Amino acid sequence: MGAAARPAELSQSERVENSHVNYINAHPRFDTLIGALREGITVPEIASWFARSGWLHSVTEKTFVGYIYTYKRLNASMLKDTSKSIDSLVDANKPNVDVEIELNRLLRLQKLRLGVDVKHEITMDKLMPSTVKEVEATHKILESLGKVTGKIANSAGAAALDPNASENTDNLRRIKEDEGQRDKMLSLVNDLAGAVVNAGQKATTTA
């Protein structure tokens, strides 16, 4: 009988990748890292948070970023979130989510909710009080998103708490401008909802 076939030797790049994967697998905070990846936290944010927490050993933050990217590429199937417990979603011992991304997701969800109410009004041919609440909720999310992105000044709230704000004309001017921006945003949302309702009523009348 011939000699048994020898297993193919790993290439240099494969050995390097294996070392990256092994480092991740052996990390004492492995569950936290995998949970963050499943939650959609960016790799640089995870690495930065691990570094700030003192959880990096024998590697730099930049090197750790490369290790995580390698792990993600080679283990994509296991990064699907399979958790069924709400506890895993609210664990405080995790890297922070991106505020702007989450506000955008929340806004898209809220627009779906608003759309349900508007469609219900069109079907019933009657205005519903709940729609006003959904419009107000949409407005609040838009306002928060505007502040995060810098489209609405963040200094107005702090100025309002300043005991000397009444003597500070610059602060008062910013507060008034901020109020004007909020009013315009709410007006736009209300106009949008009204236009959808009117269009539905016209369609019902002409049908």
matplotlib code that plots the C-alpha trace (Angstrom):
import matplotlib.pyplot as plt

x = [0.0, 1.2, 2.0, -0.9, -1.3, 0.2, -2.2, -1.5, 0.6, -1.0, 0.2, 1.8, -1.4, -3.6, -1.3, -1.6, -5.4, -5.6, -3.5, -6.0, -9.0, -7.3, -6.7, -10.4, -11.6, -9.3, -10.1, -11.7, -14.3, -15.2, -18.9, -19.0, -17.1, -19.4, -22.5, -21.3, -20.7, -24.1, -25.7, -24.0, -21.5, -18.7, -15.3, -13.3, -15.8, -15.5, -11.7, -11.7, -14.1, -11.9, -8.9, -10.5, -11.7, -8.2, -9.2, -6.4, -3.4, -0.2, -1.8, -2.5, -5.9, -5.0, -3.9, -7.0, -9.1, -7.4, -8.0, -11.8, -12.1, -10.4, -12.7, -15.8, -14.8, -14.1, -17.0, -19.8, -22.4, -22.0, -22.5, -26.2, -28.1, -29.8, -30.5, -34.0, -33.6, -34.1, -31.3, -28.7, -30.0, -29.8, -26.5, -24.7, -21.3, -21.1, -19.7, -22.1, -24.3, -24.0, -26.6, -27.2, -27.6, -30.1, -32.0, -32.3, -33.6, -36.0, -37.2, -37.9, -39.8, -41.8, -42.6, -44.1, -46.3, -47.4, -48.2, -50.5, -52.4, -52.8, -53.9, -56.4, -57.8, -58.2, -60.0, -62.3, -62.7, -62.2, -59.4, -58.0, -56.5, -53.8, -52.4, -51.6, -49.6, -47.7, -46.9, -45.6, -43.5, -42.1, -41.3, -39.4, -37.2, -36.6, -35.6, -33.2, -31.7, -31.3, -29.4, -27.1, -26.3, -25.8, -28.8, -30.4, -28.4, -27.7, -26.9, -30.5, -31.3, -28.2, -28.9, -32.4, -31.0, -28.5, -29.7, -28.1, -29.8, -32.3, -29.3, -27.6, -29.1, -27.0, -28.5, -32.0, -31.6, -30.4, -33.4, -35.8, -34.1, -34.2, -37.9, -38.5, -36.7, -38.8, -42.0, -41.1, -40.3, -43.6, -45.4, -43.8, -44.7, -48.3, -48.5, -47.2, -49.8, -52.6, -51.6, -51.8, -55.2, -56.6, -55.3, -57.0, -60.3, -60.2, -59.6, -62.5, -64.8, -63.9, -64.1]
y = [0.0, 3.4, 6.0, 8.0, 11.4, 14.1, 17.0, 20.1, 22.6, 26.0, 29.0, 31.9, 34.0, 31.1, 30.7, 34.5, 34.3, 31.3, 33.2, 36.1, 33.8, 31.9, 35.2, 36.1, 32.7, 32.7, 36.2, 36.3, 38.7, 36.6, 36.6, 40.4, 40.8, 38.4, 40.0, 43.4, 42.1, 40.5, 43.8, 45.6, 47.7, 48.8, 47.1, 50.3, 51.1, 47.6, 47.8, 51.3, 50.2, 47.1, 49.4, 51.9, 49.0, 47.6, 44.4, 44.2, 42.0, 41.8, 43.6, 47.2, 48.6, 48.9, 45.2, 44.2, 45.9, 43.6, 40.5, 41.3, 41.9, 38.6, 36.8, 38.4, 37.4, 33.8, 33.3, 35.2, 32.5, 32.5, 36.2, 36.0, 37.1, 34.0, 35.3, 35.0, 36.7, 40.5, 40.5, 40.0, 43.2, 45.5, 44.4, 47.6, 46.0, 46.5, 49.1, 52.0, 52.0, 54.8, 57.4, 58.8, 55.3, 54.3, 57.6, 57.0, 53.4, 54.7, 57.4, 54.8, 52.7, 55.7, 56.7, 53.2, 53.7, 57.1, 55.6, 53.0, 55.7, 57.8, 54.8, 54.0, 57.6, 57.3, 54.0, 55.2, 58.7, 60.1, 61.9, 60.0, 61.6, 58.9, 60.3, 63.6, 61.6, 59.8, 63.1, 64.5, 61.4, 61.7, 65.4, 64.6, 62.0, 64.5, 67.1, 64.7, 63.7, 67.3, 68.0, 65.0, 65.9, 69.6, 70.9, 72.1, 74.0, 72.0, 75.1, 76.3, 73.9, 74.7, 78.4, 78.1, 76.6, 79.4, 81.9, 84.7, 83.7, 86.5, 88.9, 87.1, 88.3, 85.8, 82.9, 84.2, 84.6, 81.0, 79.8, 81.7, 80.4, 76.8, 77.2, 78.4, 75.4, 73.0, 74.8, 74.5, 70.8, 70.1, 72.1, 70.1, 66.8, 67.9, 69.1, 65.8, 63.8, 66.2, 65.9, 62.1, 62.2, 64.7, 62.6, 59.5, 61.4, 62.7, 59.2, 57.9, 60.7, 60.1, 56.3]
z = [0.0, -0.8, 1.9, 3.2, 1.7, 3.8, 4.6, 2.6, 4.5, 5.2, 3.4, 5.2, 4.9, 6.2, 9.2, 9.9, 9.6, 11.9, 14.5, 14.3, 14.7, 17.6, 19.4, 19.2, 20.2, 23.2, 24.3, 27.8, 26.6, 23.5, 24.3, 24.6, 21.3, 19.4, 20.9, 19.8, 16.2, 16.1, 17.3, 14.3, 16.3, 14.0, 14.3, 15.1, 17.9, 19.4, 19.3, 20.8, 23.6, 24.4, 24.5, 26.8, 29.0, 29.3, 27.6, 25.0, 25.8, 23.8, 20.8, 19.9, 19.1, 15.4, 15.4, 17.2, 14.5, 11.9, 14.0, 14.2, 10.5, 9.8, 12.2, 10.7, 7.2, 8.2, 10.6, 9.0, 9.5, 13.3, 13.6, 13.0, 16.1, 17.5, 21.0, 22.3, 25.7, 26.0, 28.6, 25.9, 24.1, 27.1, 28.7, 29.7, 29.4, 25.7, 23.2, 22.5, 19.4, 16.9, 17.9, 14.4, 12.9, 15.6, 15.3, 11.5, 12.1, 14.7, 12.3, 9.6, 12.1, 13.2, 9.6, 9.2, 12.3, 11.0, 7.6, 9.3, 11.1, 7.9, 5.9, 8.6, 8.4, 4.7, 4.9, 7.7, 6.1, 9.6, 11.4, 14.4, 17.5, 17.5, 14.2, 16.0, 18.6, 15.8, 14.1, 17.4, 18.0, 14.4, 15.1, 18.3, 16.5, 13.7, 16.3, 18.0, 14.7, 13.7, 16.9, 16.5, 12.9, 13.8, 11.7, 14.9, 17.5, 20.7, 22.8, 23.2, 26.0, 28.0, 27.5, 28.8, 32.0, 32.5, 35.2, 33.2, 29.9, 30.1, 30.0, 27.2, 23.8, 21.8, 23.8, 23.5, 19.7, 19.4, 21.5, 19.2, 16.1, 17.5, 18.3, 14.8, 13.3, 15.4, 14.4, 10.7, 11.1, 12.8, 10.2, 7.4, 9.0, 9.5, 5.9, 4.7, 6.7, 5.6, 2.0, 2.2, 3.9, 1.3, -1.6, -0.1, 0.4, -3.2, -4.5, -2.5, -3.8, -7.4, -7.2]

ax = plt.figure().add_subplot(projection="3d")
ax.plot(x, y, z, "-o")
ax.set_aspect("equal")
plt.show()
